[in-house]
Amino acid sequence: MSAAERNYRWAWALVDGLVQSGVTHAVISPGSRSTPLTLACARHAGLRCWMVPDERSAAFFALGLSRSRDQLAAVIATSGSAPANWYPAVIEASQDMQSLILLSADRPERLQACGANQTIDQLRLFAHHVRAFYPLAEADDSPEGLVHARTRAAQAVDGCRWPIPGPVHINVPFSEPLVPPASVTEPACRAADVPTATTPLMAPAEAEIASLAERLSGGRGIIVCGRGDFPPDFPDAVTTVAQRLACPVLADPLSGLRFGSHDRTLVLTRYDAFLRGMDPLGRQAVDWVLGFGGVPTSKVLQRYIGGLKPDASTLVAPVGPWPDPGRSFQRVMHSDPALVCLALAQSPLKPAPDNWLETFQRAEGGAGHWLATSRAVPLEAAVMAVLGRLLKAGSTLYCGNSMVVRDADSFLPGGEQDLRVLGSRGASGIDGNVSTALGLAAAGTGTVVGLLGDLALYHDMNGLFAARHVDATLVVFNNGGGSIFGYLPQSELPEFAQYWLTPTGLELGQVAKLHGLRHSLAAEAEGFERALRRALEAPGVDLIEVVVDRVESLARHQAYWDAVGKKRSAGGGQ
């Protein structure tokens, strides 16, 4: 059997093992050394393949696919600097605990460290940012070799899902020739050739729940839910606990609690404004904080809970590092959040003292009233309101980083529809936001709207190549550069515009035309609503450019915070 046949059969066994273990998509960038892997993916009936030429965009596109429920993607690149372009996406997947399979082709060992073209040291290329690294040997299509390839594939999929989800890297060397003859056949696979693995549920101990219930019962407390891909029964379970304890649930937009059929009466969304005027050490001290999920987007909320430090504060974190940079929690429970809440709901719990919950609800109502009646509402707030109203059940709203996700935190309302709100908050970079949104759309699980800033669009314009394959809507706040820095001390520097604001001056209509996208322009809420309605009804990809006056936007944000915060302060804190 020729070396080219061995390469292909070995690559097929590896890819087949990935598919049988749960990989559903392959995102491929062109290259010669990766030919056996590319052919194996393209010819496998169990995979849907996507061609994305830019490796950095390809990795984020694969990450978007993997963020869709029950789907997992592998990304494939040739040898040399090609897989190094995955690094930002690998870091994001690692930090945000998102599963991803990395398949890099490589030169054989004899071509290493001798000046061979397109050859670098790819061993442990991603260091500790991957959950596991498998350096495979050269192709071996003996029965034992094929079983080994399939076993490694199964181990890689298991390792990217448990105990801490994240990326796993497989490095696959190939010797030339790389193109198999037309007569090549794929090796058969027995059921026993691909081992399987199961994942446990982290159930809390009865004694832990009894102790937690005792600490929470009857006290003045708050439940804080950061970003997280929580179990389906979590929203009902956590809001039931909140009802029993008569406490508010401060819900990040990426928590999954703002939208859905669960009881949202106690779910608050305007805390970033009203907490600016609430003294955490005021007359009604908080007795406990119960936290779920990642670090909240809102720095105001982070500072608030960081300033409380009650003895009875508990953070539920099933796996991974403690998401607690402010050292706000005294206890960490490594348990499934839904199981914790279900167990708490069955425990004897007493509600908080009278008026505790009402304090927060009045503050929430005051912020909502200002947004509903003021003539100085930021345009970004009006856009969020339209999105919350028009997006139907089963839709996904992907929020890019920088100012966009913060505006979602401040202004995205709740609703009864099952709307999934996602963001890339692992490393919080603006790289790859376009590709991630389009990867989510490629999964085909419903309407996808990507909400981005103009710099995020610029940073990943190559990702628009994938727009030809999907249906999606990209909403871009064009505020002339990095407007988030206008809220920071850097805005006072004389070099602010050149080194921080950095306006691109791009004509987004021309960007859309270059990539075959429909382009709409909106400068007010009514125009945006008309454009969004058209986009949601049409196939392909629309780019809706929302023109935001940066100076006016900053002033309106500040007016909102001042009005709501000062009103709370005038009321005597909590």
C-alpha positions as CSV (number, residue, x, y, z in Angstrom):
1,M,0.0,0.0,0.0
2,S,1.4,3.4,-0.9
3,A,2.2,6.2,1.6
4,A,-0.6,8.3,0.2
5,E,-3.1,5.5,0.8
6,R,-1.8,5.1,4.4
7,N,-2.1,8.8,5.0
8,Y,-5.7,8.9,3.8
9,R,-6.8,5.8,5.7
10,W,-5.1,7.0,8.9
11,A,-6.7,10.4,8.5
12,W,-10.1,8.8,7.8
13,A,-9.9,6.7,11.0
14,L,-9.1,9.8,13.0
15,V,-11.9,11.9,11.5
16,D,-14.4,8.9,11.8
17,G,-13.5,8.6,15.5
18,L,-14.2,12.3,15.9
19,V,-17.6,12.0,14.2
20,Q,-18.6,8.9,16.1
21,S,-17.7,10.8,19.3
22,G,-19.9,13.8,18.5
23,V,-18.1,16.2,16.1
24,T,-20.7,17.5,13.6
25,H,-18.8,20.2,11.6
26,A,-15.4,20.7,10.1
27,V,-14.1,24.2,9.3
28,I,-11.2,23.9,6.8
29,S,-8.7,26.4,5.6
30,P,-6.8,25.4,2.4
31,G,-3.3,23.9,2.5
32,S,-1.3,21.1,1.0
33,R,0.0,19.2,4.1
34,S,-3.5,18.9,5.4
35,T,-4.8,17.2,2.3
36,P,-5.5,13.8,3.9
37,L,-7.5,15.4,6.7
38,T,-9.4,17.7,4.3
39,L,-10.3,14.8,2.0
40,A,-11.4,12.6,5.0
41,C,-13.7,15.4,6.2
42,A,-15.1,16.2,2.8
43,R,-15.9,12.6,2.1
44,H,-17.4,11.7,5.4
45,A,-21.2,11.6,5.4
46,G,-21.4,12.5,9.1
47,L,-19.8,15.9,8.7
48,R,-20.8,19.2,7.4
49,C,-17.8,21.0,6.0
50,W,-17.1,24.7,5.7
51,M,-14.3,26.4,3.8
52,V,-13.0,29.6,5.5
53,P,-9.6,30.7,4.0
54,D,-8.4,32.9,6.8
55,E,-7.3,30.6,9.7
56,R,-8.1,33.2,12.4
57,S,-11.6,33.7,11.1
58,A,-12.0,29.9,10.6
59,A,-11.2,29.2,14.2
60,F,-13.8,31.7,15.5
61,F,-16.3,30.4,13.0
62,A,-15.8,26.9,14.4
63,L,-16.2,28.3,17.9
64,G,-19.5,29.8,16.9
65,L,-20.6,26.5,15.6
66,S,-19.6,24.7,18.8
67,R,-21.5,27.3,20.9
68,S,-24.7,26.0,19.4
69,R,-26.3,23.4,21.6
70,D,-25.5,19.8,20.8
71,Q,-23.0,20.7,18.1
72,L,-19.2,20.4,18.0
73,A,-16.8,21.6,15.4
74,A,-13.2,20.7,14.4
75,V,-11.0,23.3,12.7
76,I,-8.3,22.1,10.3
77,A,-5.2,23.9,9.0
78,T,-2.0,23.1,7.2
79,S,1.5,23.2,8.8
80,G,3.6,26.2,9.7
81,S,2.2,29.5,10.8
82,A,-1.3,28.6,9.7
83,P,-2.4,27.0,13.0
84,A,-0.8,29.9,14.9
85,N,-3.5,32.1,13.6
86,W,-6.0,30.1,15.7
87,Y,-4.4,31.4,18.9
88,P,-7.0,34.2,19.7
89,A,-9.9,31.7,19.3
90,V,-8.1,29.1,21.3
91,I,-7.6,31.5,24.2
92,E,-11.3,32.6,24.0
93,A,-12.5,28.9,24.0
94,S,-10.2,28.1,26.9
95,Q,-11.2,31.2,29.0
96,D,-14.9,30.8,28.3
97,M,-14.8,27.0,28.7
98,Q,-16.1,26.2,25.2
99,S,-15.4,22.9,23.5
100,L,-13.4,23.0,20.3
101,I,-11.2,20.4,18.4
102,L,-8.0,21.6,16.7
103,L,-6.5,19.5,14.0
104,S,-3.1,20.8,12.7
105,A,-1.3,19.0,9.9
106,D,2.5,18.9,10.3
107,R,5.7,17.9,8.6
108,P,7.2,14.6,9.8
109,E,9.9,14.6,12.5
110,R,12.8,14.2,10.0
111,L,11.9,17.6,8.5
112,Q,11.9,19.5,11.8
113,A,14.7,21.9,12.7
114,C,16.5,21.6,9.3
115,G,15.1,24.6,7.4
116,A,12.3,22.7,5.7
117,N,9.7,25.0,4.1
118,Q,6.5,25.9,6.1
119,T,7.8,23.9,9.1
120,I,7.8,25.2,12.7
121,D,7.8,23.6,16.1
122,Q,4.1,22.8,16.5
123,L,4.5,20.7,19.7
124,R,2.5,22.2,22.5
125,L,1.9,25.3,20.3
126,F,-0.9,26.5,22.5
127,A,0.7,25.8,25.8
128,H,-1.7,25.7,28.8
129,H,-4.6,27.2,26.8
130,V,-5.6,23.7,25.6
131,R,-7.1,21.0,27.8
132,A,-5.0,18.3,26.2
133,F,-2.4,18.0,23.4
134,Y,-2.0,14.8,21.3
135,P,1.1,14.6,19.1
136,L,0.3,11.7,16.8
137,A,2.9,9.6,15.0
138,E,3.1,9.2,11.2
139,A,0.3,7.4,9.5
140,D,-0.2,3.7,10.5
141,D,-3.0,1.9,8.8
142,S,-2.5,-1.4,10.5
143,P,-5.5,-2.7,12.5
144,E,-3.8,-1.5,15.7
145,G,-2.9,1.8,14.2
146,L,-6.4,2.6,13.1
147,V,-7.9,1.7,16.5
148,H,-5.3,4.0,18.1
149,A,-6.4,6.9,15.8
150,R,-10.0,6.4,16.7
151,T,-9.3,6.1,20.4
152,R,-7.3,9.3,20.3
153,A,-10.2,11.0,18.6
154,A,-12.6,9.8,21.3
155,Q,-10.2,10.9,24.0
156,A,-9.9,14.4,22.4
157,V,-13.7,14.8,22.3
158,D,-14.1,13.7,25.9
159,G,-11.3,16.0,27.0
160,C,-12.8,19.0,25.3
161,R,-16.0,18.4,27.2
162,W,-15.0,17.2,30.7
163,P,-13.9,17.9,33.4
164,I,-13.4,21.5,32.2
165,P,-14.7,22.2,28.7
166,G,-12.2,23.8,26.3
167,P,-10.1,23.3,23.2
168,V,-8.0,20.1,22.5
169,H,-5.2,20.1,20.0
170,I,-4.2,17.1,17.8
171,N,-1.1,17.5,15.8
172,V,-1.0,15.1,12.8
173,P,2.3,14.7,10.7
174,F,2.1,13.5,7.1
175,S,4.9,12.4,4.7
176,E,4.5,13.0,1.0
177,P,2.8,12.0,-1.3
178,L,-0.4,13.5,0.1
179,V,-3.0,12.8,-2.6
180,P,-4.4,9.2,-2.5
181,P,-5.2,7.3,-5.7
182,A,-8.8,7.2,-6.8
183,S,-9.0,3.5,-5.9
184,V,-8.3,4.1,-2.2
185,T,-10.9,2.7,0.3
186,E,-11.9,3.8,3.7
187,P,-11.1,1.4,6.5
188,A,-14.1,-0.3,8.2
189,C,-14.8,0.4,11.8
190,R,-16.1,-1.9,14.5
191,A,-18.2,-0.6,17.3
192,A,-15.5,-1.6,19.8
193,D,-12.9,0.6,17.9
194,V,-14.3,3.8,19.3
195,P,-14.6,3.9,23.1
196,T,-17.3,6.0,24.7
197,A,-17.3,8.2,27.8
198,T,-20.0,9.6,30.0
199,T,-20.1,12.8,32.0
200,P,-21.3,13.0,35.6
201,L,-23.6,15.5,37.2
202,M,-22.1,17.3,40.1
203,A,-24.8,16.8,42.7
204,P,-24.5,18.7,46.0
205,A,-24.3,16.8,49.3
206,E,-27.4,17.0,51.5
207,A,-25.4,18.4,54.4
208,E,-24.1,21.3,52.1
209,I,-27.6,22.1,51.0
210,A,-28.9,22.1,54.6
211,S,-26.1,24.4,55.7
212,L,-26.7,26.8,52.7
213,A,-30.4,26.9,53.3
214,E,-29.8,27.8,57.0
215,R,-27.5,30.7,56.0
216,L,-30.0,32.1,53.4
217,S,-33.3,31.6,55.2
218,G,-34.9,34.7,56.5
219,G,-32.0,37.0,55.6
220,R,-31.7,40.0,53.3
221,G,-30.0,38.6,50.2
222,I,-29.5,38.9,46.5
223,I,-29.0,36.2,43.8
224,V,-26.5,37.2,41.1
225,C,-26.4,35.3,37.8
226,G,-23.5,36.0,35.5
227,R,-23.0,34.5,32.0
228,G,-23.4,30.8,31.7
229,D,-24.7,28.0,29.5
230,F,-27.0,26.8,32.3
231,P,-29.0,23.6,32.3
232,P,-32.5,24.0,30.8
233,D,-34.2,23.6,34.2
234,F,-32.1,26.2,35.9
235,P,-34.2,29.3,35.1
236,D,-37.3,27.8,36.7
237,A,-35.3,26.4,39.6
238,V,-33.4,29.6,40.5
239,T,-36.5,31.9,40.3
240,T,-38.4,29.4,42.5
241,V,-35.7,29.8,45.1
242,A,-35.9,33.6,44.7
243,Q,-39.7,33.5,45.3
244,R,-39.2,31.4,48.4
245,L,-36.6,33.8,49.8
246,A,-38.3,37.0,48.6
247,C,-35.1,38.3,47.1
248,P,-34.1,39.8,43.7
249,V,-32.3,38.0,40.9
250,L,-29.8,40.4,39.2
251,A,-29.5,38.7,35.8
252,D,-26.6,39.4,33.3
253,P,-27.8,39.5,29.7
254,L,-25.7,36.4,29.0
255,S,-27.2,34.4,31.9
256,G,-30.2,33.1,30.0
257,L,-32.6,34.5,32.6
258,R,-33.9,37.7,30.9
259,F,-35.9,35.8,28.3
260,G,-38.0,32.7,28.6
261,S,-41.3,31.2,30.0
262,H,-40.0,31.0,33.6
263,D,-41.4,33.4,36.2
264,R,-39.4,36.6,35.6
265,T,-41.1,38.7,38.2
266,L,-38.0,38.9,40.4
267,V,-35.5,39.0,37.6
268,L,-34.0,42.5,37.5
269,T,-32.1,44.0,34.5
270,R,-31.5,47.7,35.3
271,Y,-29.1,47.2,38.2
272,D,-26.1,48.8,36.4
273,A,-28.0,52.1,36.7
274,F,-29.7,52.0,40.1
275,L,-26.8,50.4,42.0
276,R,-24.8,53.5,41.3
277,G,-26.9,55.2,44.0
278,M,-27.4,52.3,46.5
279,D,-25.0,52.3,49.4
280,P,-23.9,48.6,50.0
281,L,-23.1,49.5,53.6
282,G,-26.3,51.5,54.2
283,R,-29.1,51.0,56.6
284,Q,-30.2,47.7,55.3
285,A,-27.0,45.6,55.1
286,V,-27.0,42.6,52.8
287,D,-26.8,39.3,54.8
288,W,-26.0,37.0,51.9
289,V,-25.2,36.8,48.2
290,L,-25.7,33.7,46.2
291,G,-23.8,33.7,42.9
292,F,-24.1,31.6,39.7
293,G,-22.2,31.6,36.5
294,G,-19.3,33.8,35.3
295,V,-18.2,37.3,36.4
296,P,-21.0,39.8,35.7
297,T,-20.5,42.1,32.7
298,S,-21.4,45.2,34.8
299,K,-18.4,46.6,36.8
300,V,-21.0,48.5,38.9
301,L,-22.5,45.2,40.0
302,Q,-19.0,43.7,40.5
303,R,-18.0,46.6,42.8
304,Y,-21.4,46.4,44.6
305,I,-21.1,42.7,45.6
306,G,-17.3,43.2,46.2
307,G,-18.1,45.9,48.8
308,L,-20.6,43.7,50.6
309,K,-18.6,40.7,51.7
310,P,-21.2,39.2,53.9
311,D,-20.1,36.0,55.8
312,A,-22.9,34.0,54.1
313,S,-21.9,34.6,50.5
314,T,-21.7,31.5,48.3
315,L,-20.7,31.0,44.7
316,V,-21.9,28.0,42.8
317,A,-19.2,27.0,40.2
318,P,-19.5,23.5,38.8
319,V,-16.0,23.3,37.2
320,G,-13.0,25.4,36.6
321,P,-11.4,28.4,38.3
322,W,-13.4,30.5,40.7
323,P,-15.0,33.3,38.7
324,D,-14.5,35.8,41.6
325,P,-11.8,38.5,40.8
326,G,-13.2,40.7,43.6
327,R,-12.8,38.0,46.3
328,S,-16.5,38.6,47.1
329,F,-17.4,35.1,48.1
330,Q,-16.5,33.1,51.2
331,R,-17.7,29.7,49.9
332,V,-17.5,28.0,46.6
333,M,-19.8,25.0,45.8
334,H,-18.6,22.7,42.9
335,S,-22.1,21.5,42.0
336,D,-24.6,21.6,39.1
337,P,-26.4,25.0,39.5
338,A,-29.9,23.5,38.7
339,L,-29.4,20.7,41.2
340,V,-28.4,23.2,43.9
341,C,-31.5,25.3,43.3
342,L,-33.9,22.2,43.1
343,A,-32.5,21.0,46.4
344,L,-32.8,24.4,48.0
345,A,-36.4,24.7,46.8
346,Q,-37.2,21.6,48.7
347,S,-35.6,22.9,51.9
348,P,-37.4,24.9,54.6
349,L,-36.8,28.5,53.6
350,K,-38.1,31.7,55.2
351,P,-38.5,34.9,53.2
352,A,-36.5,38.1,53.7
353,P,-37.9,40.8,56.0
354,D,-40.7,43.0,54.7
355,N,-39.8,45.7,52.2
356,W,-36.4,44.1,51.3
357,L,-37.5,43.0,47.9
358,E,-39.6,46.0,47.3
359,T,-36.5,48.2,47.7
360,F,-35.0,46.6,44.6
361,Q,-38.2,46.5,42.6
362,R,-38.8,50.2,43.1
363,A,-35.3,50.9,41.9
364,E,-35.9,48.7,38.9
365,G,-39.2,50.4,38.2
366,G,-37.7,53.9,38.5
367,A,-35.0,53.1,35.9
368,G,-37.5,51.5,33.5
369,H,-39.8,54.5,33.9
370,W,-37.0,56.9,32.9
371,L,-36.2,54.9,29.8
372,A,-39.9,54.8,28.9
373,T,-40.5,58.5,29.3
374,S,-37.3,60.5,28.8
375,R,-36.4,62.3,25.6
376,A,-32.7,61.7,26.3
377,V,-32.7,57.9,25.9
378,P,-29.5,56.7,24.2
379,L,-30.1,55.3,20.7
380,E,-28.4,52.1,21.7
381,A,-31.1,51.6,24.4
382,A,-33.8,52.1,21.7
383,V,-32.1,49.5,19.5
384,M,-32.0,47.0,22.4
385,A,-35.7,47.5,23.0
386,V,-36.5,46.8,19.4
387,L,-34.4,43.7,19.4
388,G,-36.1,42.4,22.5
389,R,-39.5,43.0,21.0
390,L,-38.9,41.7,17.4
391,L,-36.7,38.7,17.9
392,K,-38.9,35.5,18.1
393,A,-38.6,32.4,20.1
394,G,-35.6,30.2,19.0
395,S,-33.6,33.2,17.9
396,T,-30.0,33.9,19.0
397,L,-28.6,37.4,19.7
398,Y,-24.8,37.5,19.7
399,C,-23.4,40.5,21.5
400,G,-19.9,41.6,20.5
401,N,-17.5,43.0,23.1
402,S,-16.4,46.4,24.2
403,M,-19.4,48.9,24.5
404,V,-22.0,46.6,22.8
405,V,-22.3,44.0,25.5
406,R,-22.3,46.7,28.2
407,D,-25.2,48.4,26.4
408,A,-27.0,45.0,26.3
409,D,-26.4,44.7,30.0
410,S,-27.8,48.2,30.6
411,F,-30.7,48.2,28.2
412,L,-31.7,44.8,26.9
413,P,-35.1,44.1,28.4
414,G,-36.7,40.7,29.1
415,G,-39.4,38.8,27.3
416,E,-41.5,35.7,27.3
417,Q,-39.9,34.3,24.1
418,D,-37.0,31.8,24.4
419,L,-34.3,34.1,23.1
420,R,-30.7,33.0,23.5
421,V,-28.2,35.8,24.2
422,L,-24.5,35.0,23.8
423,G,-21.2,36.8,23.9
424,S,-17.5,36.1,23.9
425,R,-16.6,37.1,27.4
426,G,-13.8,34.6,28.0
427,A,-11.0,36.9,27.0
428,S,-13.4,39.7,26.0
429,G,-11.6,40.5,22.8
430,I,-13.1,42.2,19.8
431,D,-11.3,39.8,17.5
432,G,-13.4,37.2,15.7
433,N,-16.8,38.6,16.6
434,V,-18.0,38.6,13.0
435,S,-16.9,35.0,12.5
436,T,-18.4,33.8,15.8
437,A,-21.8,35.3,14.9
438,L,-21.7,33.7,11.4
439,G,-20.6,30.4,12.9
440,L,-23.7,30.5,15.2
441,A,-25.8,31.1,12.1
442,A,-24.2,28.2,10.2
443,A,-25.4,25.8,12.9
444,G,-28.9,26.3,11.5
445,T,-30.7,26.4,14.8
446,G,-32.7,29.6,14.2
447,T,-32.5,33.3,13.4
448,V,-29.2,34.8,14.4
449,V,-28.5,38.5,14.9
450,G,-24.9,39.7,15.6
451,L,-24.7,43.0,17.4
452,L,-21.2,44.6,16.9
453,G,-19.3,47.8,17.1
454,D,-17.6,49.3,14.0
455,L,-14.1,48.4,15.3
456,A,-15.1,44.8,15.9
457,L,-16.4,44.6,12.3
458,Y,-13.1,46.1,11.0
459,H,-11.0,43.7,13.1
460,D,-12.7,40.7,11.5
461,M,-13.7,41.8,8.0
462,N,-12.1,38.6,6.6
463,G,-14.8,36.7,8.5
464,L,-17.4,38.2,6.2
465,F,-16.2,35.6,3.6
466,A,-18.4,33.1,5.4
467,A,-21.5,35.3,4.9
468,R,-22.1,33.7,1.5
469,H,-23.0,30.4,3.2
470,V,-25.5,31.5,5.9
471,D,-28.5,33.6,6.8
472,A,-27.9,36.2,9.5
473,T,-28.3,39.9,10.4
474,L,-25.3,42.0,11.5
475,V,-26.2,45.1,13.4
476,V,-23.3,47.5,13.6
477,F,-23.1,50.5,15.9
478,N,-21.0,52.9,13.9
479,N,-19.9,55.4,16.6
480,G,-16.6,56.4,15.0
481,G,-14.1,54.0,16.7
482,G,-13.5,52.8,20.2
483,S,-16.2,54.9,21.9
484,I,-15.8,52.8,25.1
485,F,-12.6,54.7,25.9
486,G,-14.7,57.9,26.1
487,Y,-16.0,56.6,29.4
488,L,-12.5,56.0,30.8
489,P,-9.8,58.4,32.0
490,Q,-7.9,58.0,28.7
491,S,-10.5,60.3,27.1
492,E,-8.8,63.3,28.8
493,L,-5.5,62.7,27.1
494,P,-4.5,64.9,24.2
495,E,-3.5,61.8,22.3
496,F,-7.0,60.2,22.9
497,A,-8.3,60.3,19.3
498,Q,-5.1,59.0,17.7
499,Y,-4.3,56.1,20.0
500,W,-7.6,55.1,21.7
501,L,-10.6,56.3,19.7
502,T,-8.9,55.3,16.4
503,P,-11.8,55.9,14.0
504,T,-11.5,53.8,10.8
505,G,-13.3,56.1,8.4
506,L,-14.6,53.1,6.6
507,E,-17.7,53.3,4.4
508,L,-19.6,50.3,5.7
509,G,-21.8,50.4,2.7
510,Q,-18.7,49.6,0.6
511,V,-17.7,46.9,3.0
512,A,-21.1,45.3,2.6
513,K,-20.9,45.6,-1.2
514,L,-17.5,44.0,-1.3
515,H,-18.9,40.9,0.4
516,G,-22.3,40.8,-1.3
517,L,-24.3,41.9,1.7
518,R,-27.4,44.0,1.8
519,H,-26.8,47.3,3.5
520,S,-29.2,49.5,5.4
521,L,-28.5,52.8,7.3
522,A,-30.4,53.9,10.4
523,A,-29.9,56.9,12.6
524,E,-33.0,56.6,14.8
525,A,-35.1,53.8,16.4
526,E,-37.9,53.8,13.8
527,G,-35.5,53.5,10.9
528,F,-33.7,50.6,12.7
529,E,-37.0,48.8,13.3
530,R,-37.9,49.0,9.6
531,A,-34.5,47.8,8.5
532,L,-34.6,44.9,11.1
533,R,-38.0,43.8,10.0
534,R,-36.9,43.6,6.4
535,A,-33.7,41.8,7.3
536,L,-35.4,39.1,9.4
537,E,-37.7,38.2,6.5
538,A,-34.9,38.0,3.8
539,P,-32.4,35.2,3.1
540,G,-28.7,35.9,3.2
541,V,-26.9,38.4,5.3
542,D,-27.9,42.0,6.0
543,L,-25.6,44.6,7.5
544,I,-27.6,47.3,9.3
545,E,-25.5,50.3,10.1
546,V,-26.7,52.2,13.1
547,V,-25.1,55.6,13.1
548,V,-24.4,56.8,16.6
549,D,-23.2,60.2,17.6
550,R,-20.4,59.4,20.1
551,V,-20.6,62.6,22.0
552,E,-24.4,62.7,22.3
553,S,-24.4,59.0,23.2
554,L,-22.0,59.5,26.1
555,A,-24.0,62.5,27.3
556,R,-27.3,60.5,27.2
557,H,-25.7,57.5,29.0
558,Q,-24.5,59.9,31.7
559,A,-28.0,61.5,32.0
560,Y,-29.5,58.1,32.5
561,W,-27.0,57.1,35.2
562,D,-27.3,60.5,36.9
563,A,-31.1,60.5,36.9
564,V,-31.5,57.0,38.3
565,G,-28.5,57.0,40.6
566,K,-29.2,60.4,42.1
567,K,-32.8,59.5,42.7
568,R,-31.7,56.4,44.6
569,S,-29.1,58.4,46.6
570,A,-31.7,61.0,47.5
571,G,-33.9,58.1,48.8
572,G,-31.2,57.2,51.4
573,G,-29.4,54.3,49.8
574,Q,-31.0,50.9,50.3
